[in-house]
Amino acid sequence: MKFQVEISDDLFWKIAARAETFDQRVPEYAADLLIAAAHVRSPVDSDPVLRLWRGGLTDAQIARHLNLTNLAVSSRRRRFGLPANRRRKEEVA
């Protein structure tokens, strides 16, 4: 079976670097990711971490809001395959 996907060069090289850490080529690594994703339940919209992440909150903000540790929030976010939200410039000042 043939599977094609269009991604940017930048994303391809990020995936290639990650695949290399597992001593794999991109097609093997991508196939492993797809197989793993097929066995993982999709995030439920009612998940409070996911809901707050979609609202743009950082892991630390979510942790404070839900009375969780930063590690608990970041672990759950990574399990969903989501990147960390960055603090907005107006929050830094």
Biopython code that builds the backbone (N, CA, C, O; Angstrom):
import numpy as np
from Bio.PDB.StructureBuilder import StructureBuilder

atoms = [
    (1, "MET", "N", (0.840, -1.170, 0.000)),
    (1, "MET", "CA", (0.000, 0.000, 0.000)),
    (1, "MET", "C", (0.889, 1.237, 0.000)),
    (1, "MET", "O", (1.946, 1.253, 0.630)),
    (2, "LYS", "N", (0.458, 2.256, -0.700)),
    (2, "LYS", "CA", (1.219, 3.492, -0.774)),
    (2, "LYS", "C", (0.456, 4.572, -0.019)),
    (2, "LYS", "O", (-0.761, 4.701, -0.150)),
    (3, "PHE", "N", (1.195, 5.345, 0.775)),
    (3, "PHE", "CA", (0.606, 6.426, 1.566)),
    (3, "PHE", "C", (1.448, 7.668, 1.342)),
    (3, "PHE", "O", (2.662, 7.637, 1.543)),
    (4, "GLN", "N", (0.821, 8.757, 0.929)),
    (4, "GLN", "CA", (1.555, 9.989, 0.672)),
    (4, "GLN", "C", (1.005, 11.105, 1.550)),
    (4, "GLN", "O", (-0.187, 11.161, 1.853)),
    (5, "VAL", "N", (1.903, 11.983, 1.944)),
    (5, "VAL", "CA", (1.510, 13.139, 2.744)),
    (5, "VAL", "C", (2.390, 14.315, 2.337)),
    (5, "VAL", "O", (3.582, 14.145, 2.080)),
    (6, "GLU", "N", (1.801, 15.505, 2.278)),
    (6, "GLU", "CA", (2.566, 16.698, 1.954)),
    (6, "GLU", "C", (2.881, 17.432, 3.240)),
    (6, "GLU", "O", (1.979, 17.807, 3.989)),
    (7, "ILE", "N", (4.171, 17.639, 3.497)),
    (7, "ILE", "CA", (4.625, 18.379, 4.666)),
    (7, "ILE", "C", (5.738, 19.326, 4.243)),
    (7, "ILE", "O", (6.349, 19.153, 3.189)),
    (8, "SER", "N", (5.990, 20.315, 5.066)),
    (8, "SER", "CA", (7.060, 21.262, 4.753)),
    (8, "SER", "C", (8.414, 20.580, 4.909)),
    (8, "SER", "O", (8.541, 19.569, 5.601)),
    (9, "ASP", "N", (9.415, 21.149, 4.257)),
    (9, "ASP", "CA", (10.777, 20.616, 4.396)),
    (9, "ASP", "C", (11.223, 20.651, 5.851)),
    (9, "ASP", "O", (11.860, 19.717, 6.337)),
    (10, "ASP", "N", (10.881, 21.743, 6.545)),
    (10, "ASP", "CA", (11.267, 21.899, 7.948)),
    (10, "ASP", "C", (10.689, 20.761, 8.799)),
    (10, "ASP", "O", (11.393, 20.170, 9.618)),
    (11, "LEU", "N", (9.420, 20.467, 8.599)),
    (11, "LEU", "CA", (8.789, 19.388, 9.358)),
    (11, "LEU", "C", (9.396, 18.032, 9.000)),
    (11, "LEU", "O", (9.594, 17.189, 9.875)),
    (12, "PHE", "N", (9.689, 17.823, 7.723)),
    (12, "PHE", "CA", (10.307, 16.567, 7.319)),
    (12, "PHE", "C", (11.619, 16.345, 8.048)),
    (12, "PHE", "O", (11.878, 15.244, 8.533)),
    (13, "TRP", "N", (12.461, 17.391, 8.133)),
    (13, "TRP", "CA", (13.760, 17.223, 8.765)),
    (13, "TRP", "C", (13.633, 17.033, 10.271)),
    (13, "TRP", "O", (14.464, 16.363, 10.884)),
    (14, "LYS", "N", (12.603, 17.614, 10.869)),
    (14, "LYS", "CA", (12.349, 17.361, 12.290)),
    (14, "LYS", "C", (11.969, 15.895, 12.505)),
    (14, "LYS", "O", (12.437, 15.248, 13.442)),
    (15, "ILE", "N", (11.116, 15.389, 11.623)),
    (15, "ILE", "CA", (10.711, 13.983, 11.713)),
    (15, "ILE", "C", (11.906, 13.075, 11.457)),
    (15, "ILE", "O", (12.080, 12.065, 12.138)),
    (16, "ALA", "N", (12.727, 13.431, 10.479)),
    (16, "ALA", "CA", (13.914, 12.631, 10.158)),
    (16, "ALA", "C", (14.861, 12.564, 11.353)),
    (16, "ALA", "O", (15.414, 11.507, 11.655)),
    (17, "ALA", "N", (15.046, 13.695, 12.030)),
    (17, "ALA", "CA", (15.926, 13.713, 13.203)),
    (17, "ALA", "C", (15.363, 12.840, 14.309)),
    (17, "ALA", "O", (16.108, 12.123, 14.978)),
    (18, "ARG", "N", (14.068, 12.893, 14.505)),
    (18, "ARG", "CA", (13.425, 12.059, 15.540)),
    (18, "ARG", "C", (13.530, 10.583, 15.166)),
    (18, "ARG", "O", (13.804, 9.744, 16.024)),
    (19, "ALA", "N", (13.318, 10.265, 13.908)),
    (19, "ALA", "CA", (13.424, 8.874, 13.454)),
    (19, "ALA", "C", (14.829, 8.343, 13.686)),
    (19, "ALA", "O", (15.015, 7.188, 14.067)),
    (20, "GLU", "N", (15.806, 9.193, 13.453)),
    (20, "GLU", "CA", (17.199, 8.785, 13.625)),
    (20, "GLU", "C", (17.503, 8.398, 15.069)),
    (20, "GLU", "O", (18.326, 7.517, 15.318)),
    (21, "THR", "N", (16.837, 9.060, 16.025)),
    (21, "THR", "CA", (17.068, 8.703, 17.438)),
    (21, "THR", "C", (16.605, 7.288, 17.738)),
    (21, "THR", "O", (17.063, 6.675, 18.701)),
    (22, "PHE", "N", (15.695, 6.763, 16.916)),
    (22, "PHE", "CA", (15.222, 5.389, 17.072)),
    (22, "PHE", "C", (15.880, 4.451, 16.064)),
    (22, "PHE", "O", (15.463, 3.306, 15.895)),
    (23, "ASP", "N", (16.920, 4.962, 15.398)),
    (23, "ASP", "CA", (17.648, 4.188, 14.398)),
    (23, "ASP", "C", (16.713, 3.691, 13.296)),
    (23, "ASP", "O", (16.786, 2.537, 12.874)),
    (24, "GLN", "N", (15.824, 4.595, 12.837)),
    (24, "GLN", "CA", (14.869, 4.267, 11.783)),
    (24, "GLN", "C", (14.952, 5.301, 10.679)),
    (24, "GLN", "O", (15.486, 6.395, 10.860)),
    (25, "ARG", "N", (14.405, 4.925, 9.521)),
    (25, "ARG", "CA", (14.239, 5.867, 8.426)),
    (25, "ARG", "C", (12.843, 6.474, 8.563)),
    (25, "ARG", "O", (12.002, 5.936, 9.284)),
    (26, "VAL", "N", (12.594, 7.579, 7.884)),
    (26, "VAL", "CA", (11.326, 8.285, 8.004)),
    (26, "VAL", "C", (10.121, 7.390, 7.690)),
    (26, "VAL", "O", (9.157, 7.414, 8.456)),
    (27, "PRO", "N", (10.123, 6.601, 6.603)),
    (27, "PRO", "CA", (8.942, 5.767, 6.335)),
    (27, "PRO", "C", (8.640, 4.769, 7.467)),
    (27, "PRO", "O", (7.481, 4.568, 7.831)),
    (28, "GLU", "N", (9.689, 4.151, 8.015)),
    (28, "GLU", "CA", (9.472, 3.201, 9.121)),
    (28, "GLU", "C", (8.923, 3.918, 10.343)),
    (28, "GLU", "O", (7.989, 3.442, 10.989)),
    (29, "TYR", "N", (9.512, 5.073, 10.657)),
    (29, "TYR", "CA", (9.090, 5.844, 11.826)),
    (29, "TYR", "C", (7.641, 6.312, 11.662)),
    (29, "TYR", "O", (6.843, 6.211, 12.594)),
    (30, "ALA", "N", (7.306, 6.824, 10.473)),
    (30, "ALA", "CA", (5.941, 7.281, 10.209)),
    (30, "ALA", "C", (4.942, 6.132, 10.325)),
    (30, "ALA", "O", (3.853, 6.310, 10.871)),
    (31, "ALA", "N", (5.302, 4.970, 9.821)),
    (31, "ALA", "CA", (4.415, 3.807, 9.925)),
    (31, "ALA", "C", (4.195, 3.430, 11.387)),
    (31, "ALA", "O", (3.073, 3.114, 11.783)),
    (32, "ASP", "N", (5.257, 3.461, 12.191)),
    (32, "ASP", "CA", (5.121, 3.165, 13.620)),
    (32, "ASP", "C", (4.206, 4.169, 14.302)),
    (32, "ASP", "O", (3.398, 3.799, 15.154)),
    (33, "LEU", "N", (4.329, 5.442, 13.931)),
    (33, "LEU", "CA", (3.465, 6.472, 14.512)),
    (33, "LEU", "C", (2.000, 6.239, 14.152)),
    (33, "LEU", "O", (1.112, 6.373, 14.995)),
    (34, "LEU", "N", (1.763, 5.891, 12.897)),
    (34, "LEU", "CA", (0.384, 5.640, 12.460)),
    (34, "LEU", "C", (-0.214, 4.428, 13.170)),
    (34, "LEU", "O", (-1.380, 4.446, 13.564)),
    (35, "ILE", "N", (0.575, 3.395, 13.328)),
    (35, "ILE", "CA", (0.096, 2.198, 14.034)),
    (35, "ILE", "C", (-0.226, 2.538, 15.482)),
    (35, "ILE", "O", (-1.259, 2.123, 16.006)),
    (36, "ALA", "N", (0.660, 3.296, 16.131)),
    (36, "ALA", "CA", (0.426, 3.690, 17.523)),
    (36, "ALA", "C", (-0.814, 4.567, 17.629)),
    (36, "ALA", "O", (-1.612, 4.402, 18.551)),
    (37, "ALA", "N", (-0.982, 5.492, 16.698)),
    (37, "ALA", "CA", (-2.145, 6.384, 16.732)),
    (37, "ALA", "C", (-3.452, 5.618, 16.546)),
    (37, "ALA", "O", (-4.480, 5.995, 17.109)),
    (38, "ALA", "N", (-3.416, 4.565, 15.773)),
    (38, "ALA", "CA", (-4.625, 3.769, 15.548)),
    (38, "ALA", "C", (-5.074, 3.055, 16.822)),
    (38, "ALA", "O", (-6.243, 2.695, 16.957)),
    (39, "HIS", "N", (-4.143, 2.852, 17.753)),
    (39, "HIS", "CA", (-4.470, 2.139, 18.989)),
    (39, "HIS", "C", (-4.707, 3.071, 20.171)),
    (39, "HIS", "O", (-4.997, 2.607, 21.274)),
    (40, "VAL", "N", (-4.587, 4.378, 19.955)),
    (40, "VAL", "CA", (-4.775, 5.357, 21.024)),
    (40, "VAL", "C", (-6.139, 6.006, 20.852)),
    (40, "VAL", "O", (-6.531, 6.387, 19.749)),
    (41, "ARG", "N", (-6.849, 6.123, 21.961)),
    (41, "ARG", "CA", (-8.132, 6.816, 21.891)),
    (41, "ARG", "C", (-7.895, 8.278, 21.578)),
    (41, "ARG", "O", (-6.911, 8.862, 22.033)),
    (42, "SER", "N", (-8.778, 8.867, 20.814)),
    (42, "SER", "CA", (-8.636, 10.283, 20.497)),
    (42, "SER", "C", (-8.992, 11.120, 21.717)),
    (42, "SER", "O", (-9.808, 10.699, 22.537)),
    (43, "PRO", "N", (-8.393, 12.296, 21.848)),
    (43, "PRO", "CA", (-8.689, 13.152, 22.994)),
    (43, "PRO", "C", (-10.170, 13.497, 23.051)),
    (43, "PRO", "O", (-10.806, 13.732, 22.023)),
    (44, "VAL", "N", (-10.693, 13.522, 24.228)),
    (44, "VAL", "CA", (-12.102, 13.847, 24.420)),
    (44, "VAL", "C", (-12.202, 15.339, 24.715)),
    (44, "VAL", "O", (-11.428, 15.876, 25.507)),
    (45, "ASP", "N", (-13.156, 16.000, 24.075)),
    (45, "ASP", "CA", (-13.288, 17.444, 24.252)),
    (45, "ASP", "C", (-13.540, 17.834, 25.701)),
    (45, "ASP", "O", (-13.276, 18.972, 26.088)),
    (46, "SER", "N", (-14.044, 16.909, 26.502)),
    (46, "SER", "CA", (-14.328, 17.250, 27.887)),
    (46, "SER", "C", (-13.081, 17.184, 28.769)),
    (46, "SER", "O", (-13.147, 17.554, 29.941)),
    (47, "ASP", "N", (-11.957, 16.728, 28.241)),
    (47, "ASP", "CA", (-10.735, 16.675, 29.038)),
    (47, "ASP", "C", (-10.333, 18.099, 29.408)),
    (47, "ASP", "O", (-10.130, 18.929, 28.521)),
    (48, "PRO", "N", (-10.214, 18.399, 30.706)),
    (48, "PRO", "CA", (-9.928, 19.782, 31.105)),
    (48, "PRO", "C", (-8.561, 20.285, 30.637)),
    (48, "PRO", "O", (-8.427, 21.460, 30.296)),
    (49, "VAL", "N", (-7.555, 19.425, 30.613)),
    (49, "VAL", "CA", (-6.237, 19.855, 30.133)),
    (49, "VAL", "C", (-6.325, 20.237, 28.657)),
    (49, "VAL", "O", (-5.811, 21.280, 28.251)),
    (50, "LEU", "N", (-6.967, 19.404, 27.864)),
    (50, "LEU", "CA", (-7.110, 19.681, 26.438)),
    (50, "LEU", "C", (-7.911, 20.955, 26.206)),
    (50, "LEU", "O", (-7.550, 21.772, 25.358)),
    (51, "ARG", "N", (-8.995, 21.129, 26.954)),
    (51, "ARG", "CA", (-9.843, 22.311, 26.800)),
    (51, "ARG", "C", (-9.053, 23.591, 27.114)),
    (51, "ARG", "O", (-9.134, 24.567, 26.368)),
    (52, "LEU", "N", (-8.288, 23.585, 28.220)),
    (52, "LEU", "CA", (-7.505, 24.768, 28.590)),
    (52, "LEU", "C", (-6.335, 24.993, 27.631)),
    (52, "LEU", "O", (-5.983, 26.135, 27.333)),
    (53, "TRP", "N", (-5.731, 23.897, 27.148)),
    (53, "TRP", "CA", (-4.649, 24.025, 26.159)),
    (53, "TRP", "C", (-5.181, 24.710, 24.903)),
    (53, "TRP", "O", (-4.534, 25.599, 24.350)),
    (54, "ARG", "N", (-6.372, 24.286, 24.457)),
    (54, "ARG", "CA", (-6.972, 24.913, 23.272)),
    (54, "ARG", "C", (-7.250, 26.388, 23.503)),
    (54, "ARG", "O", (-7.283, 27.178, 22.560)),
    (55, "GLY", "N", (-7.451, 26.757, 24.771)),
    (55, "GLY", "CA", (-7.656, 28.162, 25.115)),
    (55, "GLY", "C", (-6.369, 28.969, 25.129)),
    (55, "GLY", "O", (-6.397, 30.177, 25.366)),
    (56, "GLY", "N", (-5.232, 28.308, 24.876)),
    (56, "GLY", "CA", (-3.958, 29.004, 24.776)),
    (56, "GLY", "C", (-3.164, 29.075, 26.066)),
    (56, "GLY", "O", (-2.128, 29.739, 26.111)),
    (57, "LEU", "N", (-3.628, 28.403, 27.127)),
    (57, "LEU", "CA", (-2.909, 28.437, 28.392)),
    (57, "LEU", "C", (-1.634, 27.600, 28.320)),
    (57, "LEU", "O", (-1.566, 26.601, 27.604)),
    (58, "THR", "N", (-0.627, 28.032, 29.078)),
    (58, "THR", "CA", (0.622, 27.280, 29.169)),
    (58, "THR", "C", (0.425, 26.109, 30.133)),
    (58, "THR", "O", (-0.577, 26.048, 30.846)),
    (59, "ASP", "N", (1.380, 25.188, 30.151)),
    (59, "ASP", "CA", (1.304, 24.056, 31.074)),
    (59, "ASP", "C", (1.218, 24.538, 32.519)),
    (59, "ASP", "O", (0.429, 24.010, 33.303)),
    (60, "ALA", "N", (2.022, 25.536, 32.874)),
    (60, "ALA", "CA", (2.025, 26.047, 34.246)),
    (60, "ALA", "C", (0.674, 26.667, 34.601)),
    (60, "ALA", "O", (0.178, 26.473, 35.711)),
    (61, "GLN", "N", (0.084, 27.401, 33.681)),
    (61, "GLN", "CA", (-1.226, 28.003, 33.936)),
    (61, "GLN", "C", (-2.295, 26.933, 34.101)),
    (61, "GLN", "O", (-3.150, 27.028, 34.982)),
    (62, "ILE", "N", (-2.242, 25.914, 33.248)),
    (62, "ILE", "CA", (-3.205, 24.810, 33.346)),
    (62, "ILE", "C", (-3.033, 24.093, 34.682)),
    (62, "ILE", "O", (-4.015, 23.768, 35.349)),
    (63, "ALA", "N", (-1.779, 23.849, 35.069)),
    (63, "ALA", "CA", (-1.502, 23.158, 36.326)),
    (63, "ALA", "C", (-2.081, 23.938, 37.506)),
    (63, "ALA", "O", (-2.714, 23.356, 38.387)),
    (64, "ARG", "N", (-1.865, 25.252, 37.522)),
    (64, "ARG", "CA", (-2.409, 26.076, 38.613)),
    (64, "ARG", "C", (-3.930, 26.028, 38.617)),
    (64, "ARG", "O", (-4.554, 25.900, 39.671)),
    (65, "HIS", "N", (-4.520, 26.132, 37.437)),
    (65, "HIS", "CA", (-5.979, 26.160, 37.311)),
    (65, "HIS", "C", (-6.626, 24.848, 37.784)),
    (65, "HIS", "O", (-7.693, 24.864, 38.397)),
    (66, "LEU", "N", (-5.972, 23.717, 37.494)),
    (66, "LEU", "CA", (-6.537, 22.400, 37.823)),
    (66, "LEU", "C", (-5.941, 21.792, 39.092)),
    (66, "LEU", "O", (-6.287, 20.675, 39.477)),
    (67, "ASN", "N", (-5.035, 22.544, 39.744)),
    (67, "ASN", "CA", (-4.361, 22.051, 40.945)),
    (67, "ASN", "C", (-3.615, 20.739, 40.662)),
    (67, "ASN", "O", (-3.719, 19.767, 41.411)),
    (68, "LEU", "N", (-2.872, 20.749, 39.572)),
    (68, "LEU", "CA", (-2.042, 19.609, 39.170)),
    (68, "LEU", "C", (-0.590, 20.058, 39.148)),
    (68, "LEU", "O", (-0.302, 21.252, 39.239)),
    (69, "THR", "N", (0.321, 19.105, 39.027)),
    (69, "THR", "CA", (1.724, 19.461, 38.840)),
    (69, "THR", "C", (1.971, 19.794, 37.367)),
    (69, "THR", "O", (1.233, 19.356, 36.485)),
    (70, "ASN", "N", (3.024, 20.577, 37.122)),
    (70, "ASN", "CA", (3.395, 20.872, 35.732)),
    (70, "ASN", "C", (3.700, 19.583, 34.978)),
    (70, "ASN", "O", (3.364, 19.452, 33.801)),
    (71, "LEU", "N", (4.334, 18.633, 35.655)),
    (71, "LEU", "CA", (4.681, 17.357, 35.027)),
    (71, "LEU", "C", (3.428, 16.600, 34.603)),
    (71, "LEU", "O", (3.388, 16.028, 33.514)),
    (72, "ALA", "N", (2.408, 16.594, 35.454)),
    (72, "ALA", "CA", (1.167, 15.892, 35.105)),
    (72, "ALA", "C", (0.522, 16.498, 33.868)),
    (72, "ALA", "O", (0.037, 15.782, 32.992)),
    (73, "VAL", "N", (0.522, 17.825, 33.805)),
    (73, "VAL", "CA", (-0.075, 18.514, 32.656)),
    (73, "VAL", "C", (0.735, 18.256, 31.399)),
    (73, "VAL", "O", (0.171, 17.928, 30.355)),
    (74, "SER", "N", (2.065, 18.401, 31.486)),
    (74, "SER", "CA", (2.889, 18.218, 30.283)),
    (74, "SER", "C", (2.841, 16.769, 29.801)),
    (74, "SER", "O", (2.872, 16.518, 28.596)),
    (75, "SER", "N", (2.765, 15.825, 30.721)),
    (75, "SER", "CA", (2.671, 14.416, 30.312)),
    (75, "SER", "C", (1.381, 14.151, 29.549)),
    (75, "SER", "O", (1.387, 13.490, 28.510)),
    (76, "ARG", "N", (0.282, 14.670, 30.070)),
    (76, "ARG", "CA", (-1.004, 14.467, 29.395)),
    (76, "ARG", "C", (-1.001, 15.148, 28.036)),
    (76, "ARG", "O", (-1.477, 14.582, 27.052)),
    (77, "ARG", "N", (-0.456, 16.384, 27.980)),
    (77, "ARG", "CA", (-0.413, 17.106, 26.710)),
    (77, "ARG", "C", (0.405, 16.347, 25.681)),
    (77, "ARG", "O", (-0.005, 16.232, 24.525)),
    (78, "ARG", "N", (1.553, 15.828, 26.084)),
    (78, "ARG", "CA", (2.398, 15.070, 25.162)),
    (78, "ARG", "C", (1.721, 13.781, 24.725)),
    (78, "ARG", "O", (1.897, 13.349, 23.586)),
    (79, "ARG", "N", (0.949, 13.158, 25.614)),
    (79, "ARG", "CA", (0.226, 11.945, 25.241)),
    (79, "ARG", "C", (-0.758, 12.236, 24.118)),
    (79, "ARG", "O", (-1.009, 11.382, 23.268)),
    (80, "PHE", "N", (-1.315, 13.442, 24.114)),
    (80, "PHE", "CA", (-2.213, 13.852, 23.031)),
    (80, "PHE", "C", (-1.440, 14.273, 21.790)),
    (80, "PHE", "O", (-2.042, 14.509, 20.742)),
    (81, "GLY", "N", (-0.116, 14.370, 21.887)),
    (81, "GLY", "CA", (0.717, 14.782, 20.761)),
    (81, "GLY", "C", (0.680, 16.277, 20.500)),
    (81, "GLY", "O", (0.870, 16.720, 19.367)),
    (82, "LEU", "N", (0.436, 17.057, 21.547)),
    (82, "LEU", "CA", (0.292, 18.499, 21.388)),
    (82, "LEU", "C", (1.563, 19.238, 21.792)),
    (82, "LEU", "O", (2.238, 18.835, 22.739)),
    (83, "PRO", "N", (1.895, 20.316, 21.084)),
    (83, "PRO", "CA", (3.055, 21.125, 21.481)),
    (83, "PRO", "C", (2.690, 22.009, 22.670)),
    (83, "PRO", "O", (1.511, 22.259, 22.924)),
    (84, "ALA", "N", (3.686, 22.475, 23.385)),
    (84, "ALA", "CA", (3.442, 23.381, 24.506)),
    (84, "ALA", "C", (3.036, 24.753, 23.981)),
    (84, "ALA", "O", (3.590, 25.236, 22.994)),
    (85, "ASN", "N", (2.081, 25.367, 24.634)),
    (85, "ASN", "CA", (1.737, 26.758, 24.314)),
    (85, "ASN", "C", (2.792, 27.660, 24.937)),
    (85, "ASN", "O", (3.287, 27.386, 26.030)),
    (86, "ARG", "N", (3.125, 28.712, 24.253)),
    (86, "ARG", "CA", (4.107, 29.677, 24.757)),
    (86, "ARG", "C", (3.371, 30.842, 25.405)),
    (86, "ARG", "O", (2.241, 31.174, 25.046)),
    (87, "ARG", "N", (4.049, 31.449, 26.370)),
    (87, "ARG", "CA", (3.467, 32.624, 26.998)),
    (87, "ARG", "C", (3.366, 33.732, 25.969)),
    (87, "ARG", "O", (4.254, 33.903, 25.134)),
    (88, "ARG", "N", (2.296, 34.470, 26.033)),
    (88, "ARG", "CA", (2.119, 35.591, 25.115)),
    (88, "ARG", "C", (2.976, 36.747, 25.579)),
    (88, "ARG", "O", (3.280, 36.852, 26.767)),
    (89, "LYS", "N", (3.375, 37.623, 24.660)),
    (89, "LYS", "CA", (4.245, 38.755, 24.986)),
    (89, "LYS", "C", (3.651, 39.626, 26.086)),
    (89, "LYS", "O", (4.374, 40.091, 26.967)),
    (90, "GLU", "N", (2.329, 39.853, 26.042)),
    (90, "GLU", "CA", (1.712, 40.723, 27.044)),
    (90, "GLU", "C", (1.748, 40.095, 28.438)),
    (90, "GLU", "O", (1.654, 40.811, 29.436)),
    (91, "GLU", "N", (1.884, 38.749, 28.523)),
    (91, "GLU", "CA", (1.969, 38.063, 29.813)),
    (91, "GLU", "C", (3.371, 38.162, 30.393)),
    (91, "GLU", "O", (3.543, 38.084, 31.609)),
    (92, "VAL", "N", (4.385, 38.334, 29.532)),
    (92, "VAL", "CA", (5.782, 38.372, 29.970)),
    (92, "VAL", "C", (6.075, 39.686, 30.685)),
    (92, "VAL", "O", (6.801, 39.705, 31.679)),
    (93, "ALA", "N", (5.518, 40.778, 30.186)),
    (93, "ALA", "CA", (5.807, 42.112, 30.721)),
    (93, "ALA", "C", (5.280, 42.301, 32.121)),
    (93, "ALA", "O", (5.446, 43.372, 32.704)),
]
sb = StructureBuilder()
sb.init_structure("model")
sb.init_model(0)
sb.init_chain("A")
sb.init_seg("    ")
for serial, (resi, resn, name, xyz) in enumerate(atoms, 1):
    if name == "N":
        sb.init_residue(resn, " ", resi, " ")
    sb.init_atom(name, np.array(xyz, "f"), 0.0, 1.0, " ", f" {name:<3s}", serial, name[0])
structure = sb.get_structure()
